[in-house]
Amino acid sequence: MAEGVNRVKLMVLDGNSIINRAFYGVKSNLTAADGRPTGAVVGFVNILLKLLEDFPPEALCVTFDLPDKTFRHKQYEAYKGTRKPPPEDLVAQFPLLKELLDAMGIPRYELSGFEADDLLGTIALRCQDAGWDCDIVTGDRDSFQLVGNGTRVLHVSSAMGKTTTLPYDDAAIREKYGLTPAQLIDLKALMGDASDNIPGVPGVGEKTALELMHRFGSLEALYDGLEGSDLRQSVKDKLSAGQALAFLSRTLATIDRAVPLPFTPEENLRKPFDNDLLYPLLANLNFRSLITRLKLTPPAGDAPGVSDFVFPPVWEVCSPDDGETLLSQCRAAERVGFFLENDAFAVGLPDKTALCTQDATAGYGELLAALAGIPKIAHDVKDLMGLWPDADGFLADTALMAYLLDASQSDYALSKLAFAHLGREAQTPADKAAVLPALYDLFLPRLRECGMEALLYDVEMPLCRVLADMEQVGFRVDTEKLAAFGQELERDLDQCKERIYALAGVEFNILSPKQLGEVLFIRLGLPAQKKTKTGYSTNVEVLEKLKHLHPVVEEILHYRTLSKLKSTYVDGLLTAAGDSGRIHTKFMMTVTATGRLSSIEPNLQNIPVRTELGSGLRRMFVPENPDWVLVDADYSQIELRVLAHIADDETMKRAFSEGLDIHTATAAQVFGVPPEGVTPLMRRHAKAVNFGIVYGISAFSLSEDIGVSQAEAKRYIARYLDNFSGVQAYMKEIVEQAKRDGYVATLLGRRRYLPELKSANFNMRSFGERVALNAPIQGTAADFIKLAMVAVHRRLRAEGLQARLILQVHDELIVECQKQEAETAARLLTEEMENVFPLVPRLLAEAKWGGTWLDAK
């Protein structure tokens, strides 16, 4: 029957099939605020909304499989017996999807003993009986047998992050297979279906099955005419032997269209989405884009599931009397929210929000100064201290609280947190000040429950002042020497370029990967390692493997080093230094998942040190004037000491306590020689194992790093673990604990959540295991250096020194001071760094000083 004019159409989705397509086809690591994976749900809803735009129906519903066995299992016990269970992070999303469909008012159907396919077939038949059309949405081809009489299949496929939907009606099925939809059942009966473990006729594949169906038309006709046919005897034998399986397979492949399902088409007519039900659910799941797409708004009042937070009225402070009233109410309040932006600030009080603007508020500056000591909850406190140096009294920083609770987020913008946790859009200064106390009240109990309250108040909050002061002071560079160094690099670049042109026999853009690839792999005929969409790969890894084949490769690597030094560092630092000659880097507190600080604009933590030229850059960093020096203190092998403590490895702890060189001691253990018999090569290999082991280094990676065979690298790792039994036990136990708890923690309690451990993807799970090994160690080292910064900053002030902390680079602290304070500052630095935590073996730091950063190393 052709689709009629003005016929009502119902769209029914195969829920399991579509969420599977969304999960596997559109890879996503999206999570809700509570850490639950949501990527497949987002993908499902996006597919659904696109379907509603492209194939708009009047009615809509979704079917699901249940985990129960069906009638087909009674007919054939091995039915679907080869299927692997779905991954945990997909299973976890089914309840979320069903909850979301309910909130959207979309009926869903599932029935024990039957598959979703049977429900699809029954629903389509009920629609036909009612004179309706039916669109079946699925990623499986099983439903093609249902096409006809007003029913079509919208086949969904996802690949390379893109989802496509193709409609199949009776004509499309005939065009694709040369068969009617009903004949597809017999086709599957012959060829079987590996995904459902339907056996079919052994030895008969899709090509043969199609030829047989085109010739005979049905199983009955095939077997009735089998003996008298001119088919090859081998095919006849296979068909004869498999006859019983063919008819069993047809039974298994036939969709049951008479399921006792309580379904009436009219009950599935579409209704407008319920804003008050849907908004809070999408907000809690952090589906901001869907809220925007569906034009939803925060519900008024206490709708089910909505945060009870509502924006209080805004009070515009204008007169001096208003200002006095505000101060009085702030002093009476236990705490207030505070947000400062450009020429306005807002104060979140229990019953209202005060808005103060420079244009409208009399005595704006005096009022702001008076608020400095009021107990405040703010956001990005370190940056706020930079804008408002006299500020004090910060109870908490909601950005840092959110970061501690989940360090995996890409950013911690206040508007994003307000939306994710309160379901409210906070755009204006007044809105932002108002949500701060609510977020604080939400986050603080969670931090206490996770054991991270002390981390907030003893480490992160005090560090805000330290970093704000460091950013304000900056680090001086000798701009004249830096400019001269840049000119020297320019000359070296020109000379290196000429050598490359001579060796290559052609002039070209050395920094163009496309042109370089053509020169290396086409003109010079070097073996190409791998190709990209735009040409041959010429990354460092590729070039390092080609160095021994042609001298031009070494020159190209050298040219790249010189070019980066010149553009990124010399030119970049000169621009950043400006007229003052001091570089004010910005420290980022909520970027790394490990808890480490990072540095931007410019990144002073990334000044190269492994090459002589790169180290020369540190010579350009100098103290305030010739009467001052730089004092540089560095932790000694902090990560290995932390590993020894966490793993409680007696061999490693003994080596440290006896003051042995840990890499020599390791080499002696691994190679079975006395310490005096350790060669420089042995020590280098042991060092690579020491630092690689807690990153879960593989034999392959270690062999690449130190230039030995994989078999030899595997022996090194095995010997290491045999001799350091505590480390071996730690590596096993920490991964097991991470899989059980879902996170690992540092010695100070900083958590790193690891959803990757439940991923269906092997590489993602392997990454999660490596992070589980390393995060407690690297994160603990990050906590220790932060504690040291707070202690050093506090003690420098307490002892009345002019010395000031100006930079932190990983495990290194740099202080600028007068020459006569150098010895005191060095002693102070080492004492504070070594005593932040009672580690066994003890922490060890060493301090030196000099007239440049390089001299102080």
C-alpha positions, -999 to 999 in steps of 0.1 A, spaced: 0 0 0 14 34 -9 16 61 17 -17 79 17 -24 116 16 -27 131 51 -22 98 68 -10 100 104 26 87 109 41 72 139 79 70 144 92 42 166 129 39 176 148 7 183 163 21 215 190 -4 220 202 -1 184 203 37 184 221 41 217 246 15 205 252 35 173 256 67 194 280 50 218 303 33 193 299 57 163 302 91 180 330 87 206 326 110 236 339 112 272 310 135 283 300 130 320 273 144 343 282 165 373 283 133 394 307 116 370 283 93 352 290 88 315 265 106 293 280 106 258 257 79 244 226 96 258 236 129 242 243 111 209 209 94 211 190 126 217 209 144 189 200 116 165 163 118 177 161 155 172 176 153 138 151 126 129 122 148 141 135 176 118 140 154 87 111 130 90 86 147 112 60 123 127 27 130 144 34 102 170 66 89 186 77 61 208 108 40 217 112 2 222 139 -15 243 152 -50 248 152 -65 283 181 -86 295 157 -116 299 158 -146 276 132 -147 248 111 -174 232 139 -178 206 163 -191 233 138 -219 240 138 -228 203 176 -226 200 197 -224 232 227 -209 214 207 -179 201 228 -148 205 252 -169 225 283 -154 209 275 -118 219 297 -101 245 280 -82 273 279 -45 266 305 -23 283 297 -9 318 299 27 306 271 19 281 250 -1 305 251 28 330 235 51 304 203 31 298 186 43 330 196 79 322 182 76 287 149 61 300 146 88 326 152 114 299 126 99 276 100 99 304 108 136 311 104 143 273 70 126 274 80 100 249 63 66 255 87 36 257 79 -1 254 96 -32 266 82 -67 273 98 -97 290 103 -127 267 103 -106 235 129 -86 217 126 -50 206 123 -62 170 91 -81 179 78 -49 195 87 -29 164 69 -55 142 38 -55 164 37 -17 166 40 -14 128 12 -39 123 -11 -21 147 -4 12 128 -13 -5 95 -46 -18 111 -54 17 122 -46 32 88 -14 49 100 20 50 84 50 38 105 87 48 104 109 23 121 142 38 132 170 13 137 206 6 129 199 -31 123 187 -46 90 165 -72 107 135 -48 104 138 -46 66 114 -76 65 87 -53 80 88 -28 51 55 -23 31 19 -14 36 28 21 49 58 9 69 94 19 61 127 16 79 149 46 86 183 30 88 208 48 110 246 44 107 274 63 125 310 65 114 339 89 119 318 110 143 290 115 117 255 99 117 235 93 85 199 81 81 187 64 49 150 56 43 141 21 30 106 15 15 96 -15 -6 112 -1 -38 145 6 -20 146 -30 -6 140 -44 -41 166 -22 -56 192 -32 -30 186 -69 -28 164 -78 -58 140 -93 -33 108 -84 -15 110 -75 22 94 -108 31 120 -128 11 147 -113 33 137 -137 61 145 -167 38 177 -150 27 189 -148 64 177 -184 69 202 -195 43 232 -173 51 227 -171 89 236 -141 111 268 -141 131 257 -112 153 226 -131 165 243 -166 162 216 -177 138 233 -207 122 219 -207 86 232 -233 62 268 -241 70 290 -231 40 264 -209 24 274 -172 25 256 -140 14 265 -142 -22 253 -178 -27 222 -172 -6 213 -142 -28 218 -163 -60 196 -191 -46 168 -166 -35 169 -149 -69 165 -182 -86 140 -201 -63 123 -173 -44 117 -192 -12 130 -219 11 101 -242 1 107 -238 -36 144 -243 -31 141 -276 -13 112 -288 -34 133 -284 -65 168 -291 -51 173 -326 -64 162 -318 -99 182 -286 -101 215 -280 -120 232 -266 -89 267 -278 -82 267 -311 -62 288 -294 -35 261 -268 -30 234 -295 -30 252 -314 -4 255 -283 19 218 -275 14 207 -310 21 228 -313 52 217 -279 65 180 -282 57 168 -285 93 191 -256 103 177 -235 74 141 -238 86 151 -233 123 170 -202 112 139 -189 94 119 -193 126 146 -175 146 148 -147 120 111 -141 117 99 -111 137 68 -119 159 41 -94 150 15 -106 174 32 -97 207 7 -91 236 18 -55 239 -6 -29 254 -2 -5 225 -26 19 209 -13 43 182 -33 73 194 -16 71 229 17 80 213 7 113 197 34 139 203 30 164 230 51 195 237 80 189 260 73 197 296 98 225 303 96 221 341 104 184 340 130 185 313 150 215 322 162 204 356 171 169 343 191 183 314 207 208 338 218 181 362 232 161 333 251 192 321 234 191 287 236 229 281 235 227 243 203 206 244 186 231 267 195 259 243 184 238 213 150 230 229 146 266 240 140 255 276 140 280 305 146 276 343 113 266 359 96 288 384 89 276 419 97 241 432 91 219 402 101 183 408 138 178 407 147 215 404 173 230 426 156 251 453 179 279 445 162 310 431 178 343 423 170 369 451 160 405 442 188 428 432 194 459 453 213 487 435 235 505 460 237 542 453 241 565 483 265 565 512 236 554 534 231 524 511 268 516 515 266 517 553 235 495 553 254 470 530 284 469 553 262 464 583 243 435 567 276 420 555 290 420 591 258 404 604 259 377 578 279 345 583 294 348 549 286 366 516 291 359 479 314 383 462 320 390 425 341 417 410 341 426 373 355 456 356 338 487 372 312 468 392 310 444 421 281 424 436 276 410 471 254 380 476 235 384 509 210 359 524 179 377 511 191 398 483 221 407 460 237 442 463 250 456 430 275 484 431 287 501 400 314 528 398 291 551 379 261 548 402 276 541 437 288 571 457 321 562 475 325 531 453 363 528 461 359 533 499 331 508 500 351 482 481 380 488 505 357 484 535 346 450 522 382 437 520 381 419 554 345 407 552 342 368 551 337 361 514 330 333 490 344 341 456 355 325 423 391 325 410 404 341 442 440 342 429 430 364 400 407 385 422 437 392 445 456 404 415 428 429 407 423 437 444 456 434 462 443 445 496 416 419 497 414 394 525 388 373 543 382 347 515 365 317 530 366 296 498 371 297 461 343 278 443 365 272 412 391 254 434 364 235 452 349 222 419 385 214 407 392 193 438 359 175 434 366 167 397 400 177 381 390 163 347 369 192 335 381 215 307 372 247 326 355 259 358 338 290 347 313 302 373 284 303 348 291 267 338 292 255 375 259 274 383 242 257 353 256 222 361 249 222 398 220 246 403 203 246 369 206 283 367 221 306 341 244 331 359 254 358 335 254 391 353 277 402 383 246 401 405 237 366 394 272 353 399 275 368 434 241 352 443 251 317 432 284 316 451 270 308 486 248 281 471 277 264 453 298 267 485 270 250 505 268 222 478 305 216 474 318 218 510 299 187 523 312 168 493 348 179 500 344 167 536 330 134 525 360 129 502 385 140 528 397 170 508 386 199 531 421 202 545 435 202 510 413 232 502 421 252 534 458 242 540 470 241 504 449 256 477 434 287 494 467 299 510 484 293 477 462 319 460 479 347 479 514 333 471 507 330 434 490 365 432 522 380 448 545 360 424 525 372 394 527 408 406 565 407 411 574 388 380 609 377 368 634 401 353 652 393 320 682 410 306 665 423 274 698 435 258 714 401 262 682 384 251 681 406 219 717 398 212 711 361 217 682 364 192 705 380 166 730 351 172 702 326 166 692 344 134 727 340 121 728 304 131 694 298 114 707 314 81 738 292 81 718 261 90 694 269 62 722 271 36 736 237 48 702 221 44 697 236 9 731 223 -1 725 188 12 689 186 -3 699 202 -36 669 225 -36 656 255 -18 622 250 0 603 261 31 619 240 58 591 246 83 564 234 58 557 197 66 543 193 31 574 207 13 598 189 37 580 156 31 583 160 -6 621 167 -3 628 139 21 606 111 7 604 119 -30 635 139 -40 659 122 -16 641 88 -15 642 83 22 617 57 35 584 73 46 573 63 80 536 73 79 513 95 59 488 122 70 458 137 51 481 165 39 511 145 30 540 127 46 545 129 84 577 148 93 573 150 131 602 146 155 596 109 160 598 103 123 630 124 118 648 108 147 645 74 130 659 88 97 689 106 112 714 78 103 702 77 67 711 112 55 729 141 71 702 166 61 679 152 87 702 161 116 704 196 102 666 199 99 662 189 135 688 215 145 670 241 124 637 234 141 653 238 175 669 271 166 636 283 151 616 275 182 642 291 204 641 323 183 603 326 178 588 311 209 613 320 235 635 349 225 609 369 205 581 358 229 600 367 260 611 401 246 575 409 239 563 398 273 591 417 291 580 450 277 595 483 290 599 471 326 620 441 317 600 419 341 579 390 328 547 384 347 536 349 339 502 337 349 499 306 371 470 283 364 456 264 394 428 244 378 442 231 345 462 198 352 445 166 363 475 158 385 472 189 407 504 205 393 505 242 385 509 254 350 522 287 336 510 307 306 515 341 289 544 331 287 550 296 299 581 299 321 578 263 332 588 252 297 621 269 293 642 242 276 671 229 297 683 197 278 704 215 252 732 239 256 714 266 236 682 261 255 700 263 288 716 295 276 681 311 279 683 307 316 713 330 316 690 358 304 669 356 336 685 378 363 676 394 397 663 429 402 698 445 402 735 436 405 733 437 443 707 409 443 710 371 435 687 343 425 684 314 449 672 281 433 661 252 454 652 218 439 638 186 454 661 157 449 643 128 431 610 136 448 588 112 428 611 82 435 611 91 472 573 94 472 572 60 454 594 44 480 571 58 508 538 49 491 550 14 480 568 9 514 597 -7 494 624 -16 518 651 -18 492 644 16 478 640 32 512 673 17 524 691 31 493 678 66 500 684 65 538 720 54 531 725 83 508 732 61 478 727 73 442 693 57 435 700 50 398 734 33 407 717 13 434 689 3 410 715 -7 384 733 -28 409 701 -46 417 689 -51 381 722 -61 367 734 -81 397 767 -63 402 782 -44 431 776 -6 431 812 0 421 807 -23 391 779 -2 376 789 14 343 775 47 330 754 28 305 740 6 332 731 36 353 714 53 323 693 22 317 684 19 353 674 56 354 651 50 324 635 20 343 632 40 375 613 69 359 594 47 335 581 21 358 556 42 376 542 54 342 534 18 334 562 17 308 560 -12 284 589 -33 272 584 -18 237 586 18 250 616 11 272 634 -6 243 627 26 222 640 49 250 673 31 257 680 14 224 678 -23 233 657 -51 221 622 -56 235 633 -89 250 661 -72 269 639 -44 280 614 -70 293 642 -86 313 652 -53 328 616 -46 340 613 -82 353 646 -79 373 636 -45 386 603 -58 399 619 -89 414 643 -67 434 618 -40 443 590 -62 456 572 -33 473 569 -14 441 557 -46 423 530 -50 450 520 -14 448 516 -15 410 492 -44 413 473 -31 443 468 5 432 452 -6 398 429 -30 416 419 -3 441 413 22 413 390 -2 395 372 -9 427 368 27 440 369 46 407 397 68 418 432 71 433 444 96 458 476 114 468 491 112 504 472 145 511 439 130 498 437 147 463 416 124 442 420 116 405 388 99 391 394 73 364 363 66 343 387 53 317 391 21 336 355 11 327 359 21 290 351 -4 263 382 8 245 414 -11 253 436 18 248 415 40 271 416 13 298 453 10 295 457 47 298 436 46 329 458 19 344 489 40 337 474 70 353 464 49 384 500 40 388 514 75 384 487 99 397 493 93 434 530 98 430 530 128 407 500 143 425 517 139 459 548 157 445 526 185 433 509 188 467 543 189 484 557 218 462 525 237 469 528 233 506 565 244 503 555 275 484 530 285 511 555 278 539 584 296 522 562 327 514 549 328 550 584 324 565 601 350 543 575 375 556 578 363 592 615 368 593 613 403 577 635 394 547 633 413 514 636 380 496 606 371 475 594 339 458 592 346 420 589 313 402 579 276 406 589 251 379 578 215 387 600 206 417 620 238 418 615 271 436 633 304 428 637 332 452 651 367 444 670 384 473 698 407 483 732 391 483 735 393 520 703 374 524 713 346 500 726 321 526 696 327 549 672 323 520 689 291 508 687 276 543 651 287 547 641 272 513 656 238 520 642 236 556 607 244 545 608 222 514 622 192 534 597 195 563 563 198 545 556 161 552 572 133 573 581 112 543 601 80 547 626 82 531 629 119 540 624 147 515 657 162 503 662 196 487 693 215 476 697 252 471 722 272 452 725 309 442 740 330 415 737 361 393 715 343 367 690 315 367 716 293 350 743 301 376 719 293 404 712 258 391 
